[in-house]
Amino acid sequence: MARSGGGLVARVLFIRLRGTTDEWVHSDTWRAAQQIPGVSVVIDDEGGEARAFGATASGQVAVYDAGGGLVFRGGITASRGHEGNNDGLDAILSLVRHDRLHISSTHVYGCPLFSKDAMLGAPGEARCQK
């Protein structure tokens, strides 16, 4: 967001599963996302909004143009836990800065959002490890 020059509006969704509380969702990751300028952080009950946008893994990004058209879908990390330059981030920044998109999708290195294994376990229990 800092490198976008204010050219993006971002929402970060945190899925709240049935039977969990707001406190379960308000994790360290939630608090870190709230600190990013220009980002609104939203609870997504049962993942309805994530499903509507076609998200299948944590860390998945969808970018829409001003007319509401999907122009990019994918990840903005080069591998699990990676920070720094990568194809997805470069594509989005190119779109914002130069109105050019050299790729429209990248691989997502996140945990599955809606698989059986991702939903097993007690609330707050780690389900997808690095």
N, CA, C and O atoms as a GROMACS GRO file, in nm:
protein
  520
    1MET      N    1   0.083  -0.119   0.000
    1MET     CA    2   0.000   0.000   0.000
    1MET      C    3   0.087   0.125   0.000
    1MET      O    4   0.057   0.223  -0.068
    2ALA      N    5   0.196   0.121   0.077
    2ALA     CA    6   0.284   0.237   0.083
    2ALA      C    7   0.344   0.268  -0.053
    2ALA      O    8   0.366   0.384  -0.086
    3ARG      N    9   0.372   0.166  -0.132
    3ARG     CA   10   0.434   0.185  -0.262
    3ARG      C   11   0.334   0.216  -0.372
    3ARG      O   12   0.373   0.244  -0.485
    4SER      N   13   0.204   0.213  -0.341
    4SER     CA   14   0.101   0.238  -0.443
    4SER      C   15   0.074   0.386  -0.465
    4SER      O   16   0.004   0.422  -0.559
    5GLY      N   17   0.128   0.472  -0.380
    5GLY     CA   18   0.106   0.615  -0.395
    5GLY      C   19  -0.040   0.656  -0.380
    5GLY      O   20  -0.083   0.756  -0.438
    6GLY      N   21  -0.115   0.580  -0.301
    6GLY     CA   22  -0.256   0.611  -0.280
    6GLY      C   23  -0.347   0.567  -0.393
    6GLY      O   24  -0.465   0.602  -0.395
    7GLY      N   25  -0.294   0.489  -0.487
    7GLY     CA   26  -0.372   0.447  -0.602
    7GLY      C   27  -0.456   0.323  -0.581
    7GLY      O   28  -0.521   0.275  -0.674
    8LEU      N   29  -0.457   0.270  -0.461
    8LEU     CA   30  -0.536   0.150  -0.430
    8LEU      C   31  -0.626   0.174  -0.311
    8LEU      O   32  -0.594   0.251  -0.220
    9VAL      N   33  -0.739   0.107  -0.312
    9VAL     CA   34  -0.827   0.097  -0.196
    9VAL      C   35  -0.829  -0.051  -0.162
    9VAL      O   36  -0.859  -0.133  -0.248
   10ALA      N   37  -0.798  -0.086  -0.039
   10ALA     CA   38  -0.784  -0.227  -0.004
   10ALA      C   39  -0.872  -0.266   0.114
   10ALA      O   40  -0.888  -0.192   0.211
   11ARG      N   41  -0.928  -0.386   0.101
   11ARG     CA   42  -1.003  -0.450   0.211
   11ARG      C   43  -0.938  -0.582   0.239
   11ARG      O   44  -0.911  -0.660   0.148
   12VAL      N   45  -0.912  -0.608   0.366
   12VAL     CA   46  -0.856  -0.735   0.409
   12VAL      C   47  -0.966  -0.808   0.485
   12VAL      O   48  -1.018  -0.758   0.585
   13LEU      N   49  -1.000  -0.927   0.437
   13LEU     CA   50  -1.107  -1.006   0.498
   13LEU      C   51  -1.049  -1.108   0.594
   13LEU      O   52  -0.950  -1.175   0.563
   14PHE      N   53  -1.110  -1.118   0.710
   14PHE     CA   54  -1.077  -1.223   0.807
   14PHE      C   55  -1.202  -1.306   0.827
   14PHE      O   56  -1.305  -1.258   0.874
   15ILE      N   57  -1.191  -1.433   0.790
   15ILE     CA   58  -1.307  -1.521   0.800
   15ILE      C   59  -1.331  -1.562   0.945
   15ILE      O   60  -1.240  -1.606   1.015
   16ARG      N   61  -1.456  -1.545   0.987
   16ARG     CA   62  -1.497  -1.590   1.120
   16ARG      C   63  -1.587  -1.711   1.100
   16ARG      O   64  -1.695  -1.701   1.041
   17LEU      N   65  -1.542  -1.825   1.151
   17LEU     CA   66  -1.619  -1.948   1.141
   17LEU      C   67  -1.730  -1.949   1.244
   17LEU      O   68  -1.722  -1.883   1.347
   18ARG      N   69  -1.834  -2.025   1.216
   18ARG     CA   70  -1.944  -2.043   1.310
   18ARG      C   71  -1.888  -2.093   1.443
   18ARG      O   72  -1.803  -2.182   1.446
   19GLY      N   73  -1.935  -2.035   1.551
   19GLY     CA   74  -1.892  -2.076   1.684
   19GLY      C   75  -1.769  -2.004   1.736
   19GLY      O   76  -1.726  -2.030   1.849
   20THR      N   77  -1.712  -1.914   1.656
   20THR     CA   78  -1.597  -1.838   1.703
   20THR      C   79  -1.642  -1.696   1.737
   20THR      O   80  -1.748  -1.651   1.694
   21THR      N   81  -1.561  -1.628   1.813
   21THR     CA   82  -1.594  -1.494   1.859
   21THR      C   83  -1.512  -1.389   1.785
   21THR      O   84  -1.418  -1.420   1.713
   22ASP      N   85  -1.551  -1.263   1.804
   22ASP     CA   86  -1.472  -1.154   1.748
   22ASP      C   87  -1.329  -1.159   1.801
   22ASP      O   88  -1.235  -1.130   1.728
   23GLU      N   89  -1.312  -1.196   1.928
   23GLU     CA   90  -1.180  -1.202   1.988
   23GLU      C   91  -1.091  -1.303   1.917
   23GLU      O   92  -0.970  -1.283   1.906
   24TRP      N   93  -1.151  -1.414   1.869
   24TRP     CA   94  -1.075  -1.515   1.796
   24TRP      C   95  -1.021  -1.456   1.666
   24TRP      O   96  -0.909  -1.486   1.625
   25VAL      N   97  -1.101  -1.374   1.602
   25VAL     CA   98  -1.061  -1.313   1.475
   25VAL      C   99  -0.959  -1.202   1.497
   25VAL      O  100  -0.870  -1.184   1.414
   26HIS      N  101  -0.970  -1.129   1.605
   26HIS     CA  102  -0.884  -1.014   1.632
   26HIS      C  103  -0.747  -1.059   1.682
   26HIS      O  104  -0.710  -1.037   1.797
   27SER      N  105  -0.673  -1.123   1.593
   27SER     CA  106  -0.542  -1.181   1.621
   27SER      C  107  -0.432  -1.078   1.597
   27SER      O  108  -0.458  -0.962   1.565
   28ASP      N  109  -0.307  -1.122   1.615
   28ASP     CA  110  -0.193  -1.035   1.583
   28ASP      C  111  -0.196  -0.997   1.435
   28ASP      O  112  -0.160  -0.884   1.399
   29THR      N  113  -0.238  -1.089   1.350
   29THR     CA  114  -0.245  -1.060   1.206
   29THR      C  115  -0.350  -0.953   1.179
   29THR      O  116  -0.328  -0.864   1.097
   30TRP      N  117  -0.463  -0.961   1.247
   30TRP     CA  118  -0.569  -0.859   1.235
   30TRP      C  119  -0.513  -0.723   1.274
   30TRP      O  120  -0.530  -0.624   1.202
   31ARG      N  121  -0.445  -0.717   1.389
   31ARG     CA  122  -0.391  -0.590   1.437
   31ARG      C  123  -0.285  -0.536   1.341
   31ARG      O  124  -0.277  -0.414   1.319
   32ALA      N  125  -0.204  -0.624   1.284
   32ALA     CA  126  -0.102  -0.579   1.186
   32ALA      C  127  -0.170  -0.522   1.062
   32ALA      O  128  -0.126  -0.419   1.010
   33ALA      N  129  -0.274  -0.586   1.014
   33ALA     CA  130  -0.346  -0.536   0.896
   33ALA      C  131  -0.408  -0.400   0.923
   33ALA      O  132  -0.411  -0.314   0.835
   34GLN      N  133  -0.458  -0.379   1.044
   34GLN     CA  134  -0.518  -0.250   1.079
   34GLN      C  135  -0.416  -0.136   1.076
   34GLN      O  136  -0.454  -0.020   1.061
   35GLN      N  137  -0.290  -0.168   1.091
   35GLN     CA  138  -0.186  -0.065   1.094
   35GLN      C  139  -0.144  -0.019   0.955
   35GLN      O  140  -0.069   0.078   0.941
   36ILE      N  141  -0.190  -0.088   0.851
   36ILE     CA  142  -0.150  -0.052   0.714
   36ILE      C  143  -0.238   0.063   0.666
   36ILE      O  144  -0.360   0.048   0.658
   37PRO      N  145  -0.178   0.178   0.635
   37PRO     CA  146  -0.256   0.291   0.587
   37PRO      C  147  -0.333   0.256   0.459
   37PRO      O  148  -0.279   0.192   0.369
   38GLY      N  149  -0.458   0.297   0.453
   38GLY     CA  150  -0.541   0.275   0.336
   38GLY      C  151  -0.611   0.140   0.330
   38GLY      O  152  -0.676   0.108   0.231
   39VAL      N  153  -0.597   0.060   0.436
   39VAL     CA  154  -0.658  -0.073   0.440
   39VAL      C  155  -0.774  -0.072   0.538
   39VAL      O  156  -0.761  -0.024   0.651
   40SER      N  157  -0.889  -0.125   0.496
   40SER     CA  158  -0.998  -0.150   0.590
   40SER      C  159  -1.000  -0.300   0.618
   40SER      O  160  -0.991  -0.382   0.526
   41VAL      N  161  -1.013  -0.334   0.744
   41VAL     CA  162  -1.010  -0.473   0.789
   41VAL      C  163  -1.152  -0.513   0.825
   41VAL      O  164  -1.220  -0.442   0.899
   42VAL      N  165  -1.198  -0.627   0.771
   42VAL     CA  166  -1.339  -0.665   0.779
   42VAL      C  167  -1.352  -0.810   0.826
   42VAL      O  168  -1.278  -0.897   0.781
   43ILE      N  169  -1.447  -0.834   0.916
   43ILE     CA  170  -1.484  -0.972   0.951
   43ILE      C  171  -1.578  -1.024   0.844
   43ILE      O  172  -1.676  -0.959   0.809
   44ASP      N  173  -1.545  -1.142   0.793
   44ASP     CA  174  -1.624  -1.207   0.689
   44ASP      C  175  -1.686  -1.333   0.750
   44ASP      O  176  -1.624  -1.439   0.752
   45ASP      N  177  -1.809  -1.321   0.798
   45ASP     CA  178  -1.876  -1.433   0.862
   45ASP      C  179  -1.892  -1.550   0.766
   45ASP      O  180  -1.949  -1.536   0.658
   46GLU      N  181  -1.842  -1.665   0.807
   46GLU     CA  182  -1.852  -1.791   0.732
   46GLU      C  183  -1.785  -1.784   0.594
   46GLU      O  184  -1.799  -1.877   0.515
   47GLY      N  185  -1.713  -1.676   0.564
   47GLY     CA  186  -1.642  -1.666   0.438
   47GLY      C  187  -1.730  -1.634   0.318
   47GLY      O  188  -1.690  -1.658   0.204
   48GLY      N  189  -1.848  -1.580   0.343
   48GLY     CA  190  -1.939  -1.550   0.233
   48GLY      C  191  -1.882  -1.452   0.132
   48GLY      O  192  -1.896  -1.471   0.011
   49GLU      N  193  -1.817  -1.348   0.181
   49GLU     CA  194  -1.760  -1.249   0.090
   49GLU      C  195  -1.639  -1.307   0.016
   49GLU      O  196  -1.622  -1.284  -0.103
   50ALA      N  197  -1.556  -1.382   0.086
   50ALA     CA  198  -1.442  -1.447   0.022
   50ALA      C  199  -1.489  -1.538  -0.091
   50ALA      O  200  -1.432  -1.537  -0.200
   51ARG      N  201  -1.593  -1.616  -0.065
   51ARG     CA  202  -1.648  -1.704  -0.168
   51ARG      C  203  -1.702  -1.622  -0.287
   51ARG      O  204  -1.680  -1.659  -0.403
   52ALA      N  205  -1.770  -1.513  -0.258
   52ALA     CA  206  -1.828  -1.430  -0.365
   52ALA      C  207  -1.718  -1.376  -0.457
   52ALA      O  208  -1.741  -1.356  -0.577
   53PHE      N  209  -1.601  -1.350  -0.401
   53PHE     CA  210  -1.490  -1.299  -0.480
   53PHE      C  211  -1.400  -1.410  -0.534
   53PHE      O  212  -1.300  -1.382  -0.600
   54GLY      N  213  -1.436  -1.536  -0.508
   54GLY     CA  214  -1.361  -1.649  -0.561
   54GLY      C  215  -1.232  -1.680  -0.489
   54GLY      O  216  -1.146  -1.749  -0.544
   55ALA      N  217  -1.216  -1.629  -0.366
   55ALA     CA  218  -1.094  -1.657  -0.290
   55ALA      C  219  -1.094  -1.803  -0.243
   55ALA      O  220  -1.195  -1.852  -0.193
   56THR      N  221  -0.982  -1.870  -0.260
   56THR     CA  222  -0.970  -2.009  -0.219
   56THR      C  223  -0.857  -2.033  -0.121
   56THR      O  224  -0.848  -2.140  -0.061
   57ALA      N  225  -0.769  -1.933  -0.102
   57ALA     CA  226  -0.654  -1.949  -0.013
   57ALA      C  227  -0.625  -1.819   0.059
   57ALA      O  228  -0.655  -1.711   0.009
   58SER      N  229  -0.567  -1.832   0.178
   58SER     CA  230  -0.525  -1.712   0.251
   58SER      C  231  -0.418  -1.641   0.169
   58SER      O  232  -0.337  -1.704   0.102
   59GLY      N  233  -0.420  -1.512   0.176
   59GLY     CA  234  -0.323  -1.434   0.100
   59GLY      C  235  -0.361  -1.409  -0.044
   59GLY      O  236  -0.284  -1.347  -0.118
   60GLN      N  237  -0.476  -1.455  -0.086
   60GLN     CA  238  -0.520  -1.433  -0.225
   60GLN      C  239  -0.565  -1.289  -0.242
   60GLN      O  240  -0.633  -1.234  -0.156
   61VAL      N  241  -0.526  -1.230  -0.353
   61VAL     CA  242  -0.555  -1.090  -0.383
   61VAL      C  243  -0.636  -1.083  -0.512
   61VAL      O  244  -0.609  -1.154  -0.609
   62ALA      N  245  -0.736  -0.997  -0.512
   62ALA     CA  246  -0.811  -0.967  -0.634
   62ALA      C  247  -0.809  -0.816  -0.653
   62ALA      O  248  -0.835  -0.741  -0.559
   63VAL      N  249  -0.776  -0.772  -0.773
   63VAL     CA  250  -0.771  -0.629  -0.804
   63VAL      C  251  -0.874  -0.600  -0.912
   63VAL      O  252  -0.879  -0.666  -1.016
   64TYR      N  253  -0.957  -0.501  -0.885
   64TYR     CA  254  -1.061  -0.459  -0.977
   64TYR      C  255  -1.032  -0.318  -1.024
   64TYR      O  256  -0.980  -0.236  -0.948
   65ASP      N  257  -1.066  -0.290  -1.149
   65ASP     CA  258  -1.048  -0.154  -1.201
   65ASP      C  259  -1.164  -0.066  -1.156
   65ASP      O  260  -1.257  -0.113  -1.090
   66ALA      N  261  -1.158   0.060  -1.191
   66ALA     CA  262  -1.260   0.156  -1.147
   66ALA      C  263  -1.399   0.119  -1.196
   66ALA      O  264  -1.498   0.158  -1.133
   67GLY      N  265  -1.408   0.046  -1.305
   67GLY     CA  266  -1.538   0.003  -1.359
   67GLY      C  267  -1.590  -0.126  -1.298
   67GLY      O  268  -1.697  -0.174  -1.335
   68GLY      N  269  -1.513  -0.184  -1.206
   68GLY     CA  270  -1.556  -0.308  -1.141
   68GLY      C  271  -1.510  -0.434  -1.210
   68GLY      O  272  -1.552  -0.543  -1.172
   69GLY      N  273  -1.425  -0.423  -1.310
   69GLY     CA  274  -1.374  -0.541  -1.381
   69GLY      C  275  -1.254  -0.600  -1.312
   69GLY      O  276  -1.164  -0.528  -1.270
   70LEU      N  277  -1.251  -0.733  -1.299
   70LEU     CA  278  -1.137  -0.802  -1.240
   70LEU      C  279  -1.018  -0.793  -1.335
   70LEU      O  280  -1.028  -0.834  -1.450
   71VAL      N  281  -0.905  -0.739  -1.286
   71VAL     CA  282  -0.787  -0.725  -1.371
   71VAL      C  283  -0.669  -0.808  -1.321
   71VAL      O  284  -0.576  -0.834  -1.398
   72PHE      N  285  -0.670  -0.850  -1.196
   72PHE     CA  286  -0.563  -0.934  -1.142
   72PHE      C  287  -0.619  -1.023  -1.032
   72PHE      O  288  -0.702  -0.980  -0.952
   73ARG      N  289  -0.572  -1.149  -1.030
   73ARG     CA  290  -0.606  -1.242  -0.922
   73ARG      C  291  -0.483  -1.327  -0.894
   73ARG      O  292  -0.422  -1.382  -0.986
   74GLY      N  293  -0.447  -1.337  -0.767
   74GLY     CA  294  -0.334  -1.422  -0.733
   74GLY      C  295  -0.271  -1.382  -0.602
   74GLY      O  296  -0.334  -1.320  -0.517
   75GLY      N  297  -0.145  -1.420  -0.588
   75GLY     CA  298  -0.071  -1.391  -0.467
   75GLY      C  299   0.028  -1.279  -0.488
   75GLY      O  300   0.067  -1.247  -0.601
   76ILE      N  301   0.068  -1.219  -0.377
   76ILE     CA  302   0.168  -1.112  -0.384
   76ILE      C  303   0.289  -1.146  -0.298
   76ILE      O  304   0.356  -1.059  -0.244
   77THR      N  305   0.314  -1.276  -0.286
   77THR     CA  306   0.438  -1.325  -0.225
   77THR      C  307   0.496  -1.431  -0.318
   77THR      O  308   0.422  -1.499  -0.389
   78ALA      N  309   0.628  -1.445  -0.317
   78ALA     CA  310   0.695  -1.541  -0.406
   78ALA      C  311   0.697  -1.682  -0.348
   78ALA      O  312   0.725  -1.778  -0.419
   79SER      N  313   0.668  -1.694  -0.218
   79SER     CA  314   0.661  -1.824  -0.152
   79SER      C  315   0.600  -1.802  -0.013
   79SER      O  316   0.580  -1.688   0.029
   80ARG      N  317   0.572  -1.912   0.058
   80ARG     CA  318   0.513  -1.898   0.192
   80ARG      C  319   0.608  -1.821   0.284
   80ARG      O  320   0.726  -1.853   0.294
   81GLY      N  321   0.554  -1.718   0.350
   81GLY     CA  322   0.632  -1.640   0.444
   81GLY      C  323   0.727  -1.540   0.380
   81GLY      O  324   0.798  -1.469   0.451
   82HIS      N  325   0.729  -1.532   0.249
   82HIS     CA  326   0.819  -1.442   0.178
   82HIS      C  327   0.769  -1.299   0.186
   82HIS      O  328   0.648  -1.274   0.178
   83GLU      N  329   0.860  -1.206   0.201
   83GLU     CA  330   0.828  -1.064   0.191
   83GLU      C  331   0.923  -1.005   0.088
   83GLU      O  332   1.037  -1.048   0.075
   84GLY      N  333   0.875  -0.907   0.015
   84GLY     CA  334   0.961  -0.841  -0.083
   84GLY      C  335   0.907  -0.852  -0.224
   84GLY      O  336   0.794  -0.895  -0.245
   85ASN      N  337   0.989  -0.814  -0.319
   85ASN     CA  338   0.947  -0.809  -0.459
   85ASN      C  339   0.909  -0.947  -0.510
   85ASN      O  340   0.967  -1.048  -0.471
   86ASN      N  341   0.810  -0.949  -0.598
   86ASN     CA  342   0.762  -1.072  -0.662
   86ASN      C  343   0.674  -1.032  -0.779
   86ASN      O  344   0.637  -0.915  -0.792
   87ASP      N  345   0.639  -1.129  -0.863
   87ASP     CA  346   0.564  -1.099  -0.984
   87ASP      C  347   0.427  -1.036  -0.956
   87ASP      O  348   0.387  -0.943  -1.026
   88GLY      N  349   0.354  -1.086  -0.856
   88GLY     CA  350   0.221  -1.033  -0.827
   88GLY      C  351   0.226  -0.889  -0.781
   88GLY      O  352   0.150  -0.805  -0.830
   89LEU      N  353   0.313  -0.861  -0.688
   89LEU     CA  354   0.329  -0.724  -0.639
   89LEU      C  355   0.374  -0.632  -0.752
   89LEU      O  356   0.321  -0.521  -0.767
   90ASP      N  357   0.471  -0.677  -0.832
   90ASP     CA  358   0.519  -0.595  -0.944
   90ASP      C  359   0.406  -0.565  -1.043
   90ASP      O  360   0.397  -0.453  -1.094
   91ALA      N  361   0.321  -0.664  -1.070
   91ALA     CA  362   0.210  -0.643  -1.164
   91ALA      C  363   0.113  -0.537  -1.113
   91ALA      O  364   0.071  -0.449  -1.188
   92ILE      N  365   0.078  -0.547  -0.985
   92ILE     CA  366  -0.017  -0.451  -0.928
   92ILE      C  367   0.042  -0.311  -0.926
   92ILE      O  368  -0.025  -0.214  -0.960
   93LEU      N  369   0.168  -0.300  -0.886
   93LEU     CA  370   0.231  -0.167  -0.883
   93LEU      C  371   0.244  -0.109  -1.023
   93LEU      O  372   0.230   0.012  -1.041
   94SER      N  373   0.270  -0.192  -1.123
   94SER     CA  374   0.277  -0.145  -1.261
   94SER      C  375   0.141  -0.092  -1.306
   94SER      O  376   0.133   0.009  -1.376
   95LEU      N  377   0.036  -0.161  -1.267
   95LEU     CA  378  -0.099  -0.117  -1.301
   95LEU      C  379  -0.129   0.019  -1.238
   95LEU      O  380  -0.182   0.109  -1.304
   96VAL      N  381  -0.096   0.033  -1.110
   96VAL     CA  382  -0.126   0.157  -1.038
   96VAL      C  383  -0.040   0.273  -1.089
   96VAL      O  384  -0.091   0.383  -1.109
   97ARG      N  385   0.086   0.248  -1.110
   97ARG     CA  386   0.179   0.356  -1.147
   97ARG      C  387   0.178   0.392  -1.296
   97ARG      O  388   0.195   0.508  -1.332
   98HIS      N  389   0.158   0.290  -1.382
   98HIS     CA  390   0.174   0.312  -1.526
   98HIS      C  391   0.052   0.273  -1.608
   98HIS      O  392   0.054   0.281  -1.730
   99ASP      N  393  -0.053   0.230  -1.541
   99ASP     CA  394  -0.176   0.185  -1.608
   99ASP      C  395  -0.148   0.072  -1.707
   99ASP      O  396  -0.212   0.062  -1.812
  100ARG      N  397  -0.050  -0.014  -1.671
  100ARG     CA  398  -0.014  -0.131  -1.752
  100ARG      C  399  -0.011  -0.252  -1.662
  100ARG      O  400   0.036  -0.246  -1.549
  101LEU      N  401  -0.060  -0.363  -1.713
  101LEU     CA  402  -0.059  -0.488  -1.638
  101LEU      C  403   0.010  -0.592  -1.725
  101LEU      O  404  -0.043  -0.630  -1.830
  102HIS      N  405   0.128  -0.640  -1.683
  102HIS     CA  406   0.203  -0.734  -1.766
  102HIS      C  407   0.163  -0.880  -1.741
  102HIS      O  408   0.189  -0.965  -1.826
  103ILE      N  409   0.101  -0.910  -1.628
  103ILE     CA  410   0.043  -1.042  -1.602
  103ILE      C  411  -0.086  -1.021  -1.525
  103ILE      O  412  -0.100  -0.923  -1.452
  104SER      N  413  -0.180  -1.113  -1.540
  104SER     CA  414  -0.310  -1.096  -1.472
  104SER      C  415  -0.334  -1.197  -1.362
  104SER      O  416  -0.438  -1.193  -1.296
  105SER      N  417  -0.239  -1.289  -1.342
  105SER     CA  418  -0.255  -1.386  -1.233
  105SER      C  419  -0.119  -1.440  -1.189
  105SER      O  420  -0.024  -1.445  -1.268
  106THR      N  421  -0.113  -1.481  -1.065
  106THR     CA  422   0.006  -1.545  -1.009
  106THR      C  423  -0.040  -1.655  -0.914
  106THR      O  424  -0.156  -1.661  -0.875
  107HIS      N  425   0.055  -1.741  -0.876
  107HIS     CA  426   0.025  -1.849  -0.782
  107HIS      C  427   0.006  -1.789  -0.642
  107HIS      O  428   0.069  -1.690  -0.607
  108VAL      N  429  -0.081  -1.850  -0.563
  108VAL     CA  430  -0.106  -1.808  -0.426
  108VAL      C  431  -0.042  -1.909  -0.332
  108VAL      O  432  -0.071  -2.029  -0.340
  109TYR      N  433   0.043  -1.862  -0.242
  109TYR     CA  434   0.109  -1.948  -0.144
  109TYR      C  435   0.044  -1.928  -0.008
  109TYR      O  436   0.104  -1.868   0.082
  110GLY      N  437  -0.076  -1.976   0.007
  110GLY     CA  438  -0.148  -1.961   0.133
  110GLY      C  439  -0.216  -2.089   0.172
  110GLY      O  440  -0.204  -2.190   0.104
  111CYS      N  441  -0.285  -2.084   0.282
  111CYS     CA  442  -0.360  -2.199   0.331
  111CYS      C  443  -0.496  -2.204   0.263
  111CYS      O  444  -0.556  -2.100   0.239
  112PRO      N  445  -0.544  -2.325   0.231
  112PRO     CA  446  -0.678  -2.335   0.174
  112PRO      C  447  -0.782  -2.279   0.270
  112PRO      O  448  -0.777  -2.306   0.390
  113LEU      N  449  -0.876  -2.202   0.218
  113LEU     CA  450  -0.978  -2.142   0.304
  113LEU      C  451  -1.096  -2.235   0.332
  113LEU      O  452  -1.150  -2.233   0.442
  114PHE      N  453  -1.135  -2.315   0.236
  114PHE     CA  454  -1.260  -2.387   0.249
  114PHE      C  455  -1.246  -2.538   0.235
  114PHE      O  456  -1.347  -2.606   0.214
  115SER      N  457  -1.127  -2.592   0.248
  115SER     CA  458  -1.112  -2.737   0.241
  115SER      C  459  -1.152  -2.798   0.374
  115SER      O  460  -1.156  -2.729   0.476
  116LYS      N  461  -1.182  -2.925   0.373
  116LYS     CA  462  -1.219  -2.996   0.495
  116LYS      C  463  -1.108  -2.982   0.600
  116LYS      O  464  -1.136  -2.954   0.716
  117ASP      N  465  -0.982  -3.002   0.559
  117ASP     CA  466  -0.871  -2.994   0.654
  117ASP      C  467  -0.855  -2.855   0.713
  117ASP      O  468  -0.819  -2.841   0.830
  118ALA      N  469  -0.882  -2.751   0.634
  118ALA     CA  470  -0.867  -2.614   0.684
  118ALA      C  471  -0.972  -2.582   0.789
  118ALA      O  472  -0.950  -2.496   0.873
  119MET      N  473  -1.085  -2.650   0.786
  119MET     CA  474  -1.194  -2.619   0.877
  119MET      C  475  -1.195  -2.710   1.001
  119MET      O  476  -1.276  -2.689   1.092
  120LEU      N  477  -1.107  -2.809   1.006
  120LEU     CA  478  -1.104  -2.898   1.122
  120LEU      C  479  -1.030  -2.834   1.238
  120LEU      O  480  -0.947  -2.745   1.219
  121GLY      N  481  -1.059  -2.879   1.359
  121GLY     CA  482  -0.986  -2.832   1.476
  121GLY      C  483  -1.063  -2.726   1.552
  121GLY      O  484  -1.163  -2.673   1.505
  122ALA      N  485  -1.012  -2.698   1.668
  122ALA     CA  486  -1.075  -2.599   1.755
  122ALA      C  487  -1.048  -2.459   1.704
  122ALA      O  488  -0.946  -2.435   1.638
  123PRO      N  489  -1.139  -2.364   1.734
  123PRO     CA  490  -1.114  -2.225   1.693
  123PRO      C  491  -0.978  -2.178   1.743
  123PRO      O  492  -0.941  -2.201   1.859
  124GLY      N  493  -0.906  -2.113   1.657
  124GLY     CA  494  -0.774  -2.060   1.693
  124GLY      C  495  -0.662  -2.158   1.674
  124GLY      O  496  -0.545  -2.119   1.680
  125GLU      N  497  -0.692  -2.285   1.652
  125GLU     CA  498  -0.589  -2.386   1.633
  125GLU      C  499  -0.526  -2.370   1.496
  125GLU      O  500  -0.596  -2.352   1.396
  126ALA      N  501  -0.394  -2.377   1.490
  126ALA     CA  502  -0.326  -2.366   1.361
  126ALA      C  503  -0.364  -2.484   1.273
  126ALA      O  504  -0.355  -2.600   1.316
  127ARG      N  505  -0.407  -2.457   1.152
  127ARG     CA  506  -0.448  -2.563   1.061
  127ARG      C  507  -0.356  -2.575   0.941
  127ARG      O  508  -0.354  -2.679   0.875
  128CYS      N  509  -0.281  -2.473   0.912
  128CYS     CA  510  -0.192  -2.473   0.796
  128CYS      C  511  -0.059  -2.418   0.841
  128CYS      O  512  -0.049  -2.300   0.877
  129GLN      N  513   0.041  -2.500   0.840
  129GLN     CA  514   0.173  -2.460   0.890
  129GLN      C  515   0.266  -2.425   0.774
  129GLN      O  516   0.246  -2.471   0.662
  130LYS      N  517   0.366  -2.345   0.802
  130LYS     CA  518   0.470  -2.313   0.702
  130LYS      C  519   0.551  -2.438   0.676
  130LYS      O  520   0.645  -2.435   0.596
   0.00000   0.00000   0.00000
